[in-house]
Amino acid sequence: MKRVLDIFLKKFIQTGTLTVIYSDGTQGRYQGSKPGDEVGLRLHTTAAEKALALKPALAFGEEYMNGTATPEGCSLERLMHVLMYNLENSNLLSEEINSRMRYVGRLLKPLNSLKRSRKNVAHHYDLNGDLYRLFLDKDLQYSCAYFERDDMSLDEAQEAKKRHIAAKLRFDRPGLEVLDIGCGWGGMALTLAKDYGAKVLGITLSVEQLRVARERAKEAGLDGQVRFELLDYRTLHRTFDRIVSVGMFEHVGVAHYEAFFNNIRRCLKPDGVALIHSIGRMDGPGTTNPWIAKYIFPGGYSPALSEALAAVEQTGLWVDDCEILRLHYAKTLAHWRQRFEAKRDRVRAMYDDRFVRMFELYLTASELAFRVQGHMNFQLQLTRSIDALPLTRDYMYEEEHNKAP
């Protein structure tokens, strides 16, 4: 299998240079025709070589987690940058066929039923709550921040994200009823209640997030204004003035997009406003990396904007505004990665070395997906009525400016 892997890497590396030290001590140097970074990879076992030759997209992550594939003379970030850049720009026929097969396969996978959705969410979000406190901002925002200035801290950028979204929701009067779909640990819901006078129902499928969100509401004295429930969005049958969903649409599943937006329409009052914030991709429909799907976000998929808009078009909703956030999540993930690395010993004490390597690979690969592989975020502002919002976007800027510190 070493020979097979050698042939593959000679074709795969087109930019930069990768030196591989095989388990028998021999080296392979793979230099692309285009200049780039020089990085190294050590493979410690023949089993790792075989796995990489047969299923590289899944095996690299697994072998790194196991400690049988490690960076050599470089950081994980530098190694992943070279590998992911070449993957994005590869013209290998085998990779194209593999990608197309995965694209078809995602349509054949089991649907995200209520039971499966709860199980998928628990896999990632019901981990030890102290883990996320180690690397997230003080408000526990586990989604893309908004960097109004390049020198913003993570806490400042997450506060700016909430202001940006709230301005698009247009809180033109107190007491508006808000539905927060996928409310996380409650930060957005609590902010809308405290700073905008809203009455919020936050729903989640994570037992751990629900517990923390309820505790935070009680501590803030907002438990009479904000309510958190363990609910699936498909089970709600009441209407709201505003609906917000941040970082949840990635877990809906392609087959459920139209149903999701139909539920948004059904739960939105005639003059209501909804804001959907999601990871997306700029290059059309694709697939979820098999390692990410297995170990990080089972059932997850970052949609192309064309897929989301096609579903919206079937529901009668207006897309009043669409904004693309390009490198904001890359900057967010860079903050998370650096904070995580600074607390590696504490994470290891919670779990083990394998978990630490898994999580650092997840954060690194995710950051690079936004830097070199066309990932981005989009925000869709939706209404049922053509005249639910002012004719121009000036109200957004005015509100955002008025709430700025």
C-alpha positions as CSV (number, residue, x, y, z in Angstrom):
1,M,0.0,0.0,0.0
2,K,3.0,2.3,0.5
3,R,3.5,2.2,-3.3
4,V,-0.2,3.1,-3.9
5,L,0.0,6.0,-1.5
6,D,3.3,7.2,-3.2
7,I,1.6,7.2,-6.6
8,F,-1.4,9.1,-5.3
9,L,0.7,11.8,-3.5
10,K,2.8,12.4,-6.6
11,K,-0.3,13.3,-8.5
12,F,-2.1,15.0,-5.5
13,I,0.5,17.6,-4.5
14,Q,0.4,20.3,-7.1
15,T,1.2,23.3,-4.9
16,G,4.0,23.3,-2.3
17,T,6.0,20.4,-1.0
18,L,5.1,17.5,1.2
19,T,7.8,15.2,2.7
20,V,6.5,11.9,4.1
21,I,8.5,9.7,6.4
22,Y,7.1,6.2,6.1
23,S,7.0,3.6,8.9
24,D,10.1,1.8,7.6
25,G,12.1,5.1,7.8
26,T,12.2,5.8,4.0
27,Q,11.1,9.2,2.8
28,G,9.0,10.4,-0.1
29,R,9.3,14.0,-1.3
30,Y,6.3,15.3,-3.2
31,Q,6.9,18.7,-4.8
32,G,4.2,20.4,-6.8
33,S,4.7,22.4,-10.0
34,K,3.5,25.6,-8.2
35,P,5.4,27.2,-5.3
36,G,4.1,26.9,-1.8
37,D,4.9,25.9,1.8
38,E,7.1,23.0,2.7
39,V,5.7,20.6,5.3
40,G,6.3,17.1,6.6
41,L,4.2,14.2,7.7
42,R,5.3,11.1,9.6
43,L,3.4,7.8,9.3
44,H,4.2,5.5,12.2
45,T,2.5,2.3,11.1
46,T,1.9,0.3,7.9
47,A,-1.8,0.3,8.9
48,A,-1.8,4.1,8.7
49,E,-0.3,3.9,5.2
50,K,-2.9,1.4,4.1
51,A,-5.8,3.5,5.5
52,L,-4.5,6.7,3.8
53,A,-4.1,4.9,0.5
54,L,-7.7,3.4,0.6
55,K,-9.7,6.2,2.2
56,P,-7.7,9.4,2.7
57,A,-10.5,11.8,3.5
58,L,-11.5,9.7,6.5
59,A,-8.3,8.1,7.4
60,F,-6.1,11.2,7.9
61,G,-8.3,12.4,10.7
62,E,-8.5,9.0,12.3
63,E,-4.8,8.4,12.1
64,Y,-4.0,11.8,13.5
65,M,-6.4,11.1,16.4
66,N,-4.6,7.8,17.0
67,G,-1.2,9.5,16.9
68,T,-0.1,7.3,14.0
69,A,0.1,10.2,11.5
70,T,1.8,13.3,12.9
71,P,3.2,16.6,11.5
72,E,7.0,16.5,10.9
73,G,8.9,19.7,11.4
74,C,5.8,21.9,11.0
75,S,2.6,22.7,12.8
76,L,-0.7,21.0,12.2
77,E,-2.1,24.2,10.8
78,R,0.7,24.4,8.2
79,L,0.4,20.8,7.2
80,M,-3.4,21.0,6.9
81,H,-3.1,24.2,4.9
82,V,-1.0,22.4,2.2
83,L,-3.2,19.3,2.2
84,M,-6.5,21.3,2.1
85,Y,-5.3,23.7,-0.5
86,N,-4.3,20.9,-2.8
87,L,-7.5,19.1,-2.2
88,E,-9.5,22.2,-3.2
89,N,-7.5,22.6,-6.3
90,S,-6.9,18.9,-7.2
91,N,-7.9,17.8,-10.7
92,L,-7.4,14.1,-10.0
93,L,-10.1,12.0,-11.7
94,S,-10.3,9.7,-8.7
95,E,-11.1,12.6,-6.4
96,E,-13.7,13.9,-8.8
97,I,-15.4,10.5,-8.9
98,N,-15.1,10.1,-5.2
99,S,-16.7,13.6,-4.6
100,R,-19.6,12.9,-7.0
101,M,-20.3,9.6,-5.3
102,R,-20.4,11.3,-1.9
103,Y,-22.7,14.0,-3.3
104,V,-25.1,11.3,-4.5
105,G,-24.6,9.4,-1.2
106,R,-25.8,12.4,0.9
107,L,-29.2,12.2,-0.8
108,L,-29.5,8.5,0.1
109,K,-28.5,8.8,3.8
110,P,-31.3,8.5,6.5
111,L,-33.3,11.6,6.9
112,N,-32.9,13.8,10.0
113,S,-36.0,12.6,11.8
114,L,-36.9,14.0,15.2
115,K,-35.2,11.1,16.9
116,R,-32.1,11.1,14.7
117,S,-31.8,14.9,15.0
118,R,-31.7,14.7,18.8
119,K,-29.1,12.0,18.7
120,N,-26.9,14.0,16.3
121,V,-27.1,17.1,18.4
122,A,-26.2,15.2,21.6
123,H,-23.1,13.9,19.9
124,H,-21.5,17.3,19.8
125,Y,-23.4,19.7,22.1
126,D,-23.9,17.4,25.1
127,L,-20.2,17.3,25.8
128,N,-18.8,18.5,29.1
129,G,-20.1,22.1,29.3
130,D,-16.8,23.2,30.8
131,L,-15.0,22.3,27.6
132,Y,-16.7,25.1,25.7
133,R,-16.1,27.6,28.4
134,L,-12.4,27.1,27.8
135,F,-12.3,28.5,24.3
136,L,-15.6,30.4,23.6
137,D,-16.3,34.0,24.5
138,K,-17.9,34.9,27.8
139,D,-21.4,34.7,26.3
140,L,-20.8,31.2,24.9
141,Q,-21.5,32.1,21.3
142,Y,-20.7,29.0,19.3
143,S,-21.1,30.5,15.9
144,C,-19.4,33.0,13.5
145,A,-18.5,36.4,15.1
146,Y,-18.8,39.7,13.3
147,F,-15.5,41.6,13.0
148,E,-16.5,45.3,12.4
149,R,-12.8,46.0,12.9
150,D,-9.8,43.8,12.3
151,D,-8.5,44.3,15.8
152,M,-11.6,43.3,17.7
153,S,-11.3,40.8,20.5
154,L,-13.5,37.7,20.3
155,D,-15.8,39.0,23.0
156,E,-16.3,42.3,21.1
157,A,-16.9,40.6,17.8
158,Q,-19.5,38.2,19.3
159,E,-21.3,41.2,20.8
160,A,-21.1,42.9,17.4
161,K,-22.6,39.8,15.8
162,K,-25.7,39.9,18.1
163,R,-26.1,43.7,17.4
164,H,-25.9,43.0,13.7
165,I,-28.5,40.3,13.8
166,A,-30.8,42.3,16.1
167,A,-30.7,45.3,13.7
168,K,-31.9,43.1,10.9
169,L,-34.7,41.8,13.0
170,R,-35.8,45.3,13.6
171,F,-37.0,45.6,17.2
172,D,-39.2,48.7,16.6
173,R,-41.2,48.2,19.8
174,P,-40.8,46.5,23.2
175,G,-42.5,43.2,24.0
176,L,-42.1,41.5,20.6
177,E,-42.4,37.7,20.8
178,V,-39.3,36.0,19.5
179,L,-38.6,32.4,18.6
180,D,-34.9,31.4,18.8
181,I,-34.4,28.1,16.9
182,G,-31.3,26.3,18.1
183,C,-30.7,28.7,21.0
184,G,-27.4,27.2,22.2
185,W,-26.5,28.2,25.7
186,G,-29.0,31.1,25.5
187,G,-26.8,34.0,24.8
188,M,-28.8,35.5,21.9
189,A,-32.1,35.0,23.6
190,L,-30.9,36.7,26.8
191,T,-29.4,39.6,24.8
192,L,-32.7,40.2,22.9
193,A,-34.6,40.1,26.2
194,K,-32.2,42.4,28.1
195,D,-31.3,44.9,25.5
196,Y,-34.3,44.9,23.2
197,G,-37.2,44.2,25.6
198,A,-38.2,41.0,23.7
199,K,-40.1,38.0,25.1
200,V,-38.2,35.0,23.9
201,L,-38.7,31.3,23.5
202,G,-35.4,29.5,22.9
203,I,-35.6,25.9,21.7
204,T,-32.8,23.3,21.5
205,L,-32.3,19.6,21.2
206,S,-29.3,19.6,23.6
207,V,-30.0,18.6,27.2
208,E,-26.8,20.2,28.4
209,Q,-27.4,23.5,26.6
210,L,-31.0,23.6,27.9
211,R,-29.7,23.2,31.5
212,V,-27.1,25.9,31.1
213,A,-29.5,28.3,29.3
214,R,-32.1,28.0,32.0
215,E,-29.5,28.6,34.8
216,R,-28.3,31.7,33.0
217,A,-31.8,33.1,32.6
218,K,-32.5,32.6,36.3
219,E,-29.1,34.2,37.3
220,A,-29.9,37.2,35.0
221,G,-33.4,37.6,36.5
222,L,-34.8,37.1,33.0
223,D,-36.5,33.7,33.6
224,G,-39.9,35.4,33.5
225,Q,-39.1,37.0,30.1
226,V,-37.1,34.2,28.5
227,R,-38.2,30.6,28.4
228,F,-36.0,27.7,27.1
229,E,-37.5,24.3,26.0
230,L,-36.2,21.0,24.7
231,L,-38.2,21.1,21.4
232,D,-37.8,20.4,17.7
233,Y,-38.8,23.3,15.5
234,R,-41.2,21.0,13.6
235,T,-43.3,20.5,16.7
236,L,-44.2,24.2,17.2
237,H,-47.7,25.4,16.3
238,R,-47.8,29.1,17.3
239,T,-46.8,32.4,15.8
240,F,-44.1,34.9,16.7
241,D,-43.2,38.5,15.8
242,R,-39.6,37.6,15.1
243,I,-37.7,34.4,14.4
244,V,-34.0,34.0,14.7
245,S,-31.8,31.0,14.0
246,V,-28.0,31.1,14.3
247,G,-25.9,28.1,13.4
248,M,-28.7,25.6,13.3
249,F,-29.6,25.4,9.6
250,E,-26.4,23.4,9.0
251,H,-28.1,20.5,11.0
252,V,-31.4,20.5,9.1
253,G,-30.5,18.2,6.2
254,V,-31.0,18.8,2.5
255,A,-34.2,16.8,2.3
256,H,-35.8,19.1,5.0
257,Y,-34.9,22.5,3.7
258,E,-38.3,23.2,2.2
259,A,-40.1,21.9,5.3
260,F,-37.8,24.1,7.5
261,F,-38.7,27.3,5.6
262,N,-42.4,26.3,5.5
263,N,-42.2,26.1,9.3
264,I,-40.6,29.5,9.4
265,R,-43.5,30.9,7.4
266,R,-46.1,29.1,9.5
267,C,-44.7,30.3,12.8
268,L,-44.1,33.9,11.6
269,K,-46.9,36.5,12.0
270,P,-48.0,38.3,8.8
271,D,-45.9,41.3,9.5
272,G,-43.1,39.3,11.2
273,V,-39.3,39.2,10.4
274,A,-37.0,36.2,10.4
275,L,-33.2,36.0,10.3
276,I,-31.4,32.8,9.4
277,H,-27.6,32.7,9.9
278,S,-25.8,29.7,8.5
279,I,-22.5,28.4,7.3
280,G,-22.6,28.0,3.5
281,R,-20.4,27.4,0.5
282,M,-19.7,29.6,-2.5
283,D,-19.1,26.9,-5.1
284,G,-22.4,25.1,-5.3
285,P,-23.8,21.9,-3.6
286,G,-21.2,19.6,-2.2
287,T,-20.6,17.0,0.6
288,T,-19.6,16.9,4.2
289,N,-16.1,15.6,4.8
290,P,-16.5,12.0,6.1
291,W,-14.3,12.5,9.1
292,I,-16.3,15.6,10.2
293,A,-19.6,13.7,9.6
294,K,-18.4,10.7,11.7
295,Y,-16.7,12.4,14.6
296,I,-17.8,16.0,14.8
297,F,-21.2,16.8,13.3
298,P,-23.2,13.6,12.3
299,G,-26.0,14.7,10.0
300,G,-24.5,18.1,9.4
301,Y,-24.0,19.7,6.0
302,S,-23.1,23.3,5.0
303,P,-25.5,24.3,2.2
304,A,-24.8,26.2,-0.9
305,L,-26.8,29.5,-1.0
306,S,-28.5,28.1,-4.2
307,E,-29.9,25.2,-2.1
308,A,-31.2,27.4,0.6
309,L,-32.8,29.9,-1.8
310,A,-34.3,27.2,-3.9
311,A,-36.2,26.0,-0.9
312,V,-37.2,29.5,0.2
313,E,-38.7,30.1,-3.3
314,Q,-41.2,27.3,-2.7
315,T,-42.6,28.8,0.5
316,G,-43.9,32.2,-0.5
317,L,-41.4,34.0,1.8
318,W,-39.7,37.2,0.7
319,V,-35.9,37.3,0.9
320,D,-35.6,41.0,2.0
321,D,-31.9,40.9,2.5
322,C,-29.0,38.5,2.0
323,E,-25.5,39.1,3.3
324,I,-22.4,37.0,2.8
325,L,-19.8,37.0,5.5
326,R,-16.5,35.7,4.0
327,L,-13.6,35.6,6.4
328,H,-15.4,36.3,9.6
329,Y,-15.7,32.7,10.6
330,A,-12.0,32.0,9.8
331,K,-11.1,34.8,12.2
332,T,-13.5,33.4,14.8
333,L,-12.1,29.9,14.5
334,A,-8.5,31.2,14.8
335,H,-9.5,32.7,18.2
336,W,-11.1,29.5,19.3
337,R,-8.1,27.4,18.1
338,Q,-5.6,29.6,19.9
339,R,-7.6,29.5,23.1
340,F,-8.1,25.7,22.9
341,E,-4.3,25.2,22.4
342,A,-3.6,27.3,25.5
343,K,-5.9,25.0,27.5
344,R,-4.9,21.7,26.1
345,D,-3.8,20.3,29.5
346,R,-7.2,21.1,31.0
347,V,-9.0,19.4,28.1
348,R,-6.8,16.4,28.4
349,A,-7.8,16.1,32.1
350,M,-11.4,16.1,31.1
351,Y,-11.0,13.5,28.3
352,D,-7.8,12.1,26.9
353,D,-5.1,12.8,24.3
354,R,-7.1,11.3,21.5
355,F,-10.0,13.7,22.2
356,V,-7.6,16.7,22.3
357,R,-6.1,15.7,18.9
358,M,-9.6,15.2,17.5
359,F,-10.8,18.6,18.6
360,E,-7.7,20.5,17.5
361,L,-7.9,18.9,14.1
362,Y,-11.6,19.9,13.9
363,L,-10.9,23.6,14.8
364,T,-7.9,23.8,12.4
365,A,-9.6,22.1,9.5
366,S,-12.7,24.3,10.0
367,E,-10.7,27.5,10.0
368,L,-9.0,26.5,6.8
369,A,-12.3,25.5,5.1
370,F,-13.1,29.2,5.3
371,R,-9.7,30.4,4.2
372,V,-9.0,28.0,1.2
373,Q,-12.0,25.9,0.5
374,G,-14.8,28.4,-0.3
375,H,-16.8,28.2,3.0
376,M,-18.6,31.3,4.2
377,N,-21.6,32.4,6.2
378,F,-24.8,33.9,4.9
379,Q,-27.6,35.7,6.6
380,L,-31.1,35.6,5.1
381,Q,-33.7,38.1,6.2
382,L,-37.2,36.7,5.5
383,T,-40.7,38.1,5.7
384,R,-44.2,36.9,4.7
385,S,-45.3,40.4,3.6
386,I,-43.8,42.6,0.9
387,D,-44.1,45.7,3.1
388,A,-43.1,44.3,6.5
389,L,-39.8,46.3,6.4
390,P,-38.8,49.8,5.3
391,L,-37.8,50.3,1.6
392,T,-34.1,50.9,2.3
393,R,-31.6,49.3,4.7
394,D,-30.9,52.5,6.6
395,Y,-32.8,51.3,9.6
396,M,-30.3,48.5,10.1
397,Y,-27.3,50.8,10.2
398,E,-29.1,53.3,12.5
399,E,-30.1,50.6,15.0
400,E,-26.7,49.0,14.9
401,H,-25.0,52.3,15.4
402,N,-27.3,53.3,18.3
403,K,-26.6,50.0,20.2
404,A,-22.8,50.2,19.7
405,P,-20.8,50.7,22.9
